[in-house]
């Protein structure tokens, strides 16, 4: 009898796993090929054997602005879809998809923060060239600061949106990364994290102050990018703490001698505004605050975001001073 029960349990488990794999395949077919994240020309930069994708937008004769998206399960340069074209009126905009995300290749390597620091330094040196302005979001802000500190990288200004060096408390978790990288278990775990309901939950919980700001188009793109081949490998390192930076951001920014502006959503809770004020003091940086916004003020209130940066980026636009507050000048 015990053997019979064990056999039934085994068959049931195998059936559940098989069903999960079939569901994953169906979801990938439904997602289809990932569209271009932004208007402009799609280009390829090959780095360490990985073909990485970036958008080239605007007049190449204008100053260069590099947009570096944040890191999360659904990360891609589509994060900047609300502001890219406006910025391209004054800048030659380059917006890469980091390796393992978006339309870049997603090999099953064990991603680390050092990978992204090295990639961004190489991209700035080889593609952006001299005097580039860098606008980076969340954890990628730490990568941008590290890259800007390299001797052969020339950055003229940093704009850091809700910057942080750490998103996962408790340090590195090798068992979590191993679970997400496992062929069957990892697929099932990541499909749960990348479900439409899960994406809505995380966006409502910390990305947006107003849940309605998470547009249908953004949600669709986020879902599509999480259902591409190899989509779980970079996020596996993210959720297990391997993408957190070793930098102490305040002293690191201050040591660069690069003009730096911090942009914060007043309602952010993952990286609250109090941390922004402390960081601005430690880094000797300007602090711009966007009202009624959380982690993604550039997507939630793009006009207010651009108004707040009009002086620093020398944008040719009429500014509505009521939409944004400058809490700290350099």
C-alpha positions in Angstrom: 0.0 0.0 0.0 2.8 2.4 0.9 4.6 1.7 -2.4 1.3 2.3 -4.2 0.8 5.6 -2.5 4.4 6.6 -3.2 4.0 5.7 -6.9 0.8 7.8 -7.1 2.6 10.7 -5.5 5.6 10.4 -7.9 3.3 10.3 -10.9 1.4 13.3 -9.6 4.6 15.3 -9.1 5.9 14.4 -12.5 2.6 15.4 -14.0 2.6 18.7 -12.2 6.1 19.5 -13.4 5.3 18.5 -16.9 2.2 20.6 -16.9 4.3 23.6 -15.6 6.8 23.2 -18.4 4.0 23.0 -21.0 2.5 26.2 -19.6 5.8 28.0 -19.7 6.2 27.0 -23.4 2.7 28.3 -24.1 3.5 31.6 -22.4 6.7 32.1 -24.4 4.7 31.5 -27.7 2.1 34.0 -26.5 4.8 36.6 -25.7 6.4 36.3 -29.2 9.4 38.3 -30.2 10.2 41.3 -28.0 9.4 44.6 -29.8 11.9 47.4 -29.9 11.8 49.2 -26.5 12.0 52.8 -27.8 11.7 54.8 -31.0 14.9 55.1 -32.9 17.5 52.8 -34.5 18.3 49.5 -32.9 22.1 48.8 -32.7 24.3 46.0 -31.4 27.3 46.3 -29.2 29.3 43.1 -28.7 30.8 42.7 -25.2 32.6 39.7 -23.9 31.0 37.5 -26.5 27.4 38.8 -25.8 25.5 40.8 -28.3 23.9 43.6 -26.4 21.1 45.8 -27.9 20.9 49.6 -27.6 18.7 52.3 -29.1 20.2 55.2 -31.0 17.9 58.2 -31.0 18.4 61.8 -31.9 21.0 63.9 -33.8 24.5 62.4 -33.5 25.8 66.0 -33.6 24.2 66.8 -30.3 25.7 66.0 -26.9 25.5 62.3 -25.9 23.1 61.2 -23.2 23.1 57.5 -22.0 20.0 56.1 -20.4 20.6 53.2 -18.1 17.6 51.3 -16.9 17.2 49.9 -13.4 17.4 46.2 -12.5 14.4 44.0 -11.7 12.7 40.9 -13.1 11.2 42.9 -16.0 14.0 45.4 -16.6 14.7 46.9 -20.0 15.3 50.3 -21.6 11.5 50.5 -22.2 11.6 52.1 -18.7 12.4 55.4 -20.5 9.7 55.3 -23.1 7.9 58.3 -21.6 11.0 60.6 -21.9 13.3 59.3 -24.6 11.8 61.2 -27.5 11.7 64.5 -25.5 15.3 64.1 -24.5 16.3 63.3 -28.1 15.2 66.8 -29.1 18.4 68.1 -27.3 20.6 65.0 -27.1 22.0 62.1 -29.0 20.3 59.5 -26.8 21.8 56.0 -26.4 19.8 53.5 -24.3 21.2 50.0 -23.8 19.5 46.9 -22.6 21.9 45.5 -20.1 23.2 42.0 -20.7 20.6 39.5 -19.7 17.7 41.9 -20.1 15.5 43.3 -22.9 16.6 42.6 -26.4 20.2 41.9 -25.4 21.3 38.3 -25.3 20.6 36.4 -22.1 23.2 33.7 -21.7 23.0 31.4 -18.6 26.0 32.9 -16.8 26.0 33.8 -13.1 25.6 37.6 -13.4 27.2 39.9 -10.8 27.3 43.6 -10.1 30.9 43.5 -11.5 29.5 42.3 -14.8 27.3 45.4 -15.1 29.9 47.8 -13.9 32.4 46.5 -16.5 29.8 46.5 -19.2 28.7 50.1 -18.6 32.3 51.3 -18.4 33.0 49.6 -21.8 29.8 51.0 -23.3 30.6 54.5 -22.2 34.2 54.2 -23.5 33.5 52.4 -26.8 30.0 53.6 -27.8 29.2 56.9 -26.0 32.7 58.4 -26.2 33.8 61.5 -24.5 31.7 63.9 -22.4 28.6 61.8 -22.1 25.9 62.6 -19.6 24.5 59.5 -17.9 21.0 59.2 -16.5 20.7 55.9 -14.5 17.9 54.4 -12.4 17.9 52.7 -9.1 20.6 50.0 -8.7 22.1 50.8 -12.0 23.0 54.2 -10.5 25.7 52.4 -8.5 27.0 50.8 -11.7 27.1 54.2 -13.4 29.1 55.7 -10.5 31.5 52.8 -10.5 32.0 53.2 -14.3 32.4 56.9 -14.1 35.3 56.4 -11.7 37.3 54.4 -14.3 40.3 56.3 -15.6 39.5 55.7 -19.3 35.8 56.7 -19.0 34.8 60.3 -19.5 31.5 61.3 -18.0 30.5 65.0 -17.9 27.4 64.7 -15.7 25.4 62.2 -13.7 21.6 62.1 -13.2 20.7 59.4 -10.7 17.0 58.5 -10.2 16.2 56.9 -6.8 19.8 55.6 -6.6 20.7 52.7 -4.3 23.6 50.3 -4.0 21.6 47.6 -2.4 18.1 46.2 -2.9 18.2 42.8 -1.2 18.7 42.7 2.6 20.7 39.9 4.1 23.5 39.7 1.5 24.0 37.0 -1.1 21.8 34.0 -1.1 23.3 31.2 -3.1 20.4 28.8 -2.6 17.9 31.3 -3.9 20.0 31.8 -7.1 20.5 28.1 -7.5 16.7 27.6 -7.3 15.9 30.2 -9.9 18.6 28.8 -12.2 17.4 25.2 -12.0 15.9 24.0 -15.3 12.4 23.1 -14.1 12.0 24.6 -10.6 13.6 27.9 -11.8 11.2 28.1 -14.7 8.2 27.6 -12.5 9.4 30.1 -9.9 10.2 32.8 -12.4 6.9 32.3 -14.2 5.2 33.0 -10.9 7.3 36.2 -10.3 6.7 37.3 -13.9 3.0 36.8 -14.0 0.8 39.7 -14.9 -0.7 39.8 -11.4 2.8 39.7 -9.8 4.0 42.6 -12.1 1.0 44.6 -11.1 1.6 43.9 -7.4 5.2 45.0 -7.4 4.5 48.1 -9.5 1.7 49.1 -7.2 3.7 48.3 -4.1 6.8 50.4 -4.8 7.3 51.5 -8.4 4.3 53.9 -8.7 2.5 56.2 -6.3 -0.7 55.9 -8.5 -1.3 52.3 -9.7 -3.0 53.7 -12.8 0.3 55.2 -13.9 1.5 51.7 -14.8 0.1 51.9 -18.3 -1.3 48.9 -20.2 1.5 49.3 -22.8 4.3 49.2 -20.1 2.7 46.2 -18.4 2.4 44.4 -21.7 6.1 45.1 -22.5 7.2 44.0 -19.1 5.3 40.8 -19.4 6.7 40.1 -22.8 10.3 40.7 -21.8 10.0 38.3 -18.8 8.8 35.6 -21.2 11.8 35.5 -23.5 14.3 32.7 -23.7 16.8 33.0 -20.8 14.8 35.6 -19.0 15.3 34.2 -15.6 19.1 34.1 -15.4 19.9 37.8 -14.7 16.9 38.2 -12.3 18.1 35.0 -10.5 21.2 37.0 -9.5 19.1 40.1 -8.7 16.7 38.4 -6.3 19.6 36.6 -4.6 21.6 39.7 -3.9 24.4 39.1 -6.3 23.7 42.4 -8.2 24.0 44.6 -5.2 27.0 47.0 -5.3 29.9 47.3 -2.8 29.9 51.1 -3.2 29.2 53.6 -0.4 27.4 55.9 -2.8 27.8 59.2 -1.0 31.6 59.2 -0.7 31.9 57.5 -4.1 29.9 60.3 -5.9 31.7 63.0 -4.0 35.1 61.6 -5.0 34.2 61.7 -8.7 34.2 65.5 -9.1 31.4 65.1 -11.6 28.3 67.3 -11.3 25.5 65.1 -10.0 21.8 65.5 -9.7 19.6 63.1 -7.7 15.9 62.8 -8.6 13.5 61.3 -6.1 9.8 60.6 -6.0 8.4 62.2 -2.8 6.3 59.1 -2.1 9.1 56.5 -2.6 9.2 53.9 0.1 11.8 51.3 -1.0 14.3 54.1 -1.1 12.6 56.9 0.9 13.2 60.6 0.4 14.9 60.8 3.7 17.7 58.6 2.3 17.8 60.9 -0.7 18.4 63.9 1.4 21.2 62.2 3.4 22.8 61.0 0.1 22.6 64.5 -1.4 24.4 65.9 1.7 27.1 63.1 1.6 27.6 63.4 -2.1 27.4 67.2 -2.4 24.7 66.6 -5.0 21.7 68.5 -6.1 18.3 67.0 -5.1 15.2 67.3 -7.3 11.9 66.0 -5.9 8.9 65.0 -8.0 5.6 65.1 -6.1 3.0 62.3 -6.3 5.7 59.8 -7.6 7.5 56.8 -6.2 10.4 54.9 -7.6 9.9 55.8 -11.3 9.1 59.6 -11.4 10.4 59.7 -15.1 7.6 57.3 -16.1 4.9 58.4 -13.6 5.3 62.2 -14.2 7.6 62.7 -17.3 6.8 66.4 -17.7 7.6 67.2 -14.1 10.7 65.0 -14.3 12.0 66.9 -17.3 11.1 70.2 -15.8 13.2 69.4 -12.8 16.2 68.6 -15.0 15.7 71.4 -17.5 18.6 73.6 -16.1 21.0 70.7 -15.4 20.5 69.2 -18.9 20.0 72.5 -20.6 16.7 71.3 -22.1 14.9 73.6 -24.5 11.4 73.5 -22.9 9.0 75.7 -21.1 9.1 74.8 -17.4 6.2 74.8 -15.1 7.7 75.5 -11.7 4.7 74.2 -9.8 5.3 70.6 -11.0 8.6 70.0 -9.3 10.7 71.1 -6.3 14.4 71.5 -6.0 15.2 70.7 -2.4 18.9 71.0 -2.5 21.3 72.9 -4.9 24.9 71.8 -5.3 
